[in-house]
Amino acid sequence: GQGMQGVSKAIARAAGEMTAPFSGRQGAAKAKLVRREGGSVESERAVERGLDWLGRHQRSDGSWSLDYRKECSGKGCPPDKHVNSDTAATGLALLPMLGAGQTHTEPGRYQKAVKGGLDWLLKVQKPNGDLRQGGGNMYSHAIASMALCEAYGITKDERLKEPAQRAINFIVKAQNPDDGGWRYQPGQPGDTSVFGWQMFALRSGYLAGLEVPETTIQGCRKYLDKAAVNPEGSVYSYQPGKGPSPVMSAEALLGRQYLGWPRDYPPLVLGTERVAANLLEGRERNIYYWYYGTQLLHNMQGPAWKLWNLKIRDGLVATQVTRKGCDYGSWDPEEPAPDHWGKTAGRFFVTSLSILTLEVYYRYLPLYRERDLNPVGGRATAKAPKE
């Protein structure tokens, strides 16, 4: 019940558990996790090169744009197609920097870049917490919110606390009251893709010690129950009532892990096995899918994770642009094969998610190991979703 959860939260706070989730990102802890969790010298170099590309394409006002070519130098990067949202782009640049242990409060190569990006987000955030700004939608809001929450969680900089909480509150208010989901605009019936980004932003807020209402978490469970294609909840669709999707299953099952399904819970085991098989035999380049699938399998560990890790880690290292030029350190959305999202989100999105995927070893502590952190919303007992 609520009482027990309150007690466990208080104990967690007292024990400093709230910064624990982010404690693998720096120094000796990071080096140890890279070795233990399956990273490599080469994967870490690729992260460095990727951050270098992001750093070189920051605007003078501290923001980033998915249309980054105005910041190019020399011959510039090859043109690409993309949607527009500066808050999404700024979040997508900050997350991999924060993931690599770079903050605005401690000396580091990207300290100034991180500070500039955070300051810009604070400047454009509306009083009600809204970070959509311009052409953005709830995707943009979630990505920017996650960056604010993680920056606050890592540094505990008081200046970020209230804006981060307001960003979370905006997500809470935007949840559809009937299905518990989110879509492009506040209050719309949910889709699993937008839902996932909101839920993972809420988790970042929760891990940072911000308030996330229990009713919002219950709504998340309700949405996932509705988006499940089969009664036990091992396969998910893009929207309730639609057909099964491996990509959405990866995103939804990661959500289930964070909402408290234990590692040995049969629907989670079965669903993850399906995703792993699909990933391992997959022909299409899809960094969005790989980003979620990698986190899901990393949390589960085991032989499928080991196989997938070798494939994704060395594949991303091999496909990064490493010849000298403005695009050095990025991933080309069309080469060596077109990415599924390349035409919508372009080089910037593909590069950001590629770096984040290579940071999986230390970005969060392993979910089912070491100080097994509370799931979002207390110790959820897993029961079959549809009795």
C-alpha positions, -999 to 999 in steps of 0.1 A, spaced: 0 0 0 8 37 0 21 37 35 48 10 29 58 28 -3 62 60 16 85 43 41 106 27 14 109 60 -4 121 77 28 147 50 34 159 52 -2 163 90 1 181 87 34 205 61 19 213 84 -10 198 59 -34 184 87 -56 218 95 -71 228 58 -73 210 52 -106 234 77 -123 265 67 -103 281 46 -131 287 74 -155 320 87 -142 355 77 -134 365 43 -120 328 31 -117 324 38 -155 356 21 -165 346 -10 -144 311 -11 -159 324 -8 -195 346 -38 -189 320 -59 -170 289 -51 -190 304 -57 -225 317 -24 -237 351 -20 -255 379 4 -260 365 10 -295 329 16 -283 341 42 -259 361 59 -287 330 59 -308 311 77 -280 339 103 -278 337 109 -315 299 112 -314 300 137 -286 326 156 -306 302 159 -336 274 171 -313 297 196 -296 307 211 -330 271 216 -341 258 235 -311 243 270 -318 257 301 -302 226 305 -280 233 271 -264 206 251 -283 209 225 -310 187 220 -341 178 189 -361 187 213 -390 223 215 -377 239 224 -411 240 261 -403 266 252 -377 287 232 -401 323 242 -410 343 236 -442 324 216 -468 298 208 -441 278 176 -436 259 160 -464 223 173 -465 195 152 -449 158 153 -443 143 158 -408 114 172 -389 119 204 -369 121 207 -331 149 226 -313 139 214 -278 140 177 -290 174 184 -307 187 200 -275 176 171 -254 190 146 -279 224 164 -276 223 167 -238 213 131 -230 245 115 -245 267 141 -229 250 135 -195 252 98 -202 289 100 -206 292 117 -172 296 153 -185 277 179 -164 273 216 -162 287 218 -126 320 198 -129 350 205 -151 349 185 -183 352 188 -220 315 195 -225 308 214 -193 301 246 -212 280 228 -239 258 211 -212 254 244 -193 244 262 -225 219 236 -235 203 235 -200 202 273 -197 184 275 -231 158 249 -221 151 269 -189 147 300 -210 121 285 -235 101 265 -210 66 278 -204 54 285 -168 32 254 -170 63 233 -177 57 229 -214 89 223 -234 74 216 -269 84 251 -282 78 259 -319 71 228 -341 75 203 -313 50 179 -298 50 155 -268 80 137 -282 100 169 -280 87 176 -245 96 142 -232 131 142 -246 139 177 -232 123 168 -199 145 137 -196 175 159 -201 164 183 -174 156 155 -149 188 136 -155 209 168 -151 191 175 -119 194 139 -107 232 138 -113 241 172 -100 212 180 -76 216 216 -88 187 234 -70 182 257 -99 170 228 -120 147 212 -95 116 233 -100 118 234 -138 124 197 -139 94 191 -116 72 214 -138 83 194 -169 71 162 -151 39 179 -141 32 188 -177 35 151 -187 12 141 -158 -15 165 -170 -11 155 -206 -19 118 -199 -51 105 -215 -75 99 -186 -92 69 -203 -64 48 -217 -35 61 -196 -14 68 -227 1 99 -245 2 110 -281 15 140 -300 -8 165 -283 -18 166 -246 -48 145 -238 -50 124 -270 -55 87 -268 -21 70 -266 3 54 -289 31 31 -276 59 51 -292 50 85 -276 39 67 -244 74 52 -240 92 85 -242 69 100 -215 72 70 -193 110 70 -195 110 108 -188 88 101 -157 113 74 -146 142 99 -149 122 123 -127 115 95 -102 151 85 -101 161 121 -95 138 122 -65 110 143 -81 73 137 -74 55 113 -98 19 106 -88 9 70 -81 -22 75 -103 0 84 -133 20 52 -128 -13 32 -126 -23 49 -158 10 37 -174 1 1 -164 -34 5 -177 -21 17 -211 3 -12 -214 -25 -36 -206 -45 -21 -234 -16 -21 -259 -8 -58 -252 -18 -80 -282 -21 -112 -261 -37 -117 -227 -4 -122 -208 13 -91 -222 44 -105 -239 37 -88 -273 26 -52 -279 11 -30 -307 16 6 -318 -19 14 -306 -45 -6 -286 -63 -29 -310 -37 -29 -337 -14 -58 -348 18 -69 -331 50 -48 -335 85 -60 -325 97 -24 -321 68 -14 -299 72 -47 -279 108 -38 -271 97 -3 -259 67 -16 -239 86 -45 -223 113 -20 -212 85 -1 -196 73 -32 -179 107 -38 -164 108 -3 -150 72 -8 -136 83 -38 -116 80 -70 -136 107 -93 -122 134 -107 -145 119 -142 -143 83 -132 -149 72 -155 -178 56 -129 -201 87 -107 -198 110 -137 -205 89 -148 -235 84 -113 -249 121 -105 -246 131 -138 -263 108 -128 -292 124 -94 -295 159 -109 -293 152 -133 -321 138 -106 -342 167 -83 -336 193 -110 -343 178 -119 -376 168 -84 -385 179 -70 -419 166 -34 -415 187 -7 -400 165 9 -372 183 28 -345 151 35 -327 144 -2 -323 180 -10 -315 181 17 -287 151 2 -269 160 -34 -277 195 -29 -264 183 -15 -230 157 -43 -227 182 -71 -233 209 -55 -212 186 -55 -182 178 -92 -188 214 -103 -193 220 -139 -205 231 -154 -238 208 -134 -261 222 -102 -246 258 -113 -252 251 -122 -288 231 -90 -295 257 -68 -277 285 -80 -300 264 -74 -331 251 -39 -321 283 -27 -305 307 -36 -333 281 -27 -359 277 8 -346 315 12 -343 320 0 -378 293 23 -394 303 56 -377 318 83 -400 355 83 -391 370 99 -422 380 136 -416 353 161 -424 325 180 -407 304 148 -404 333 130 -385 318 112 -354 282 112 -367 262 83 -382 249 88 -418 211 83 -419 214 68 -455 248 51 -455 258 22 -454 220 15 -456 190 38 -450 178 39 -414 141 34 -409 139 68 -392 166 85 -414 140 103 -436 121 118 -406 147 125 -380 179 127 -400 215 125 -390 211 142 -357 185 117 -343 204 87 -357 237 100 -342 222 107 -307 205 74 -304 236 56 -316 257 72 -289 231 65 -262 230 28 -274 268 26 -269 264 41 -234 241 13 -223 268 -3 -201 269 26 -176 241 51 -183 220 34 -157 230 8 -132 219 -27 -142 183 -30 -133 182 -65 -118 216 -64 -101 233 -43 -74 211 -24 -50 181 -35 -71 164 -1 -73 128 3 -66 107 2 -98 89 34 -106 60 37 -81 73 14 -54 75 -24 -52 50 -34 -78 40 -70 -76 37 -85 -111 4 -101 -118 -10 -112 -151 -24 -80 -167 -58 -93 -176 -74 -115 -149 
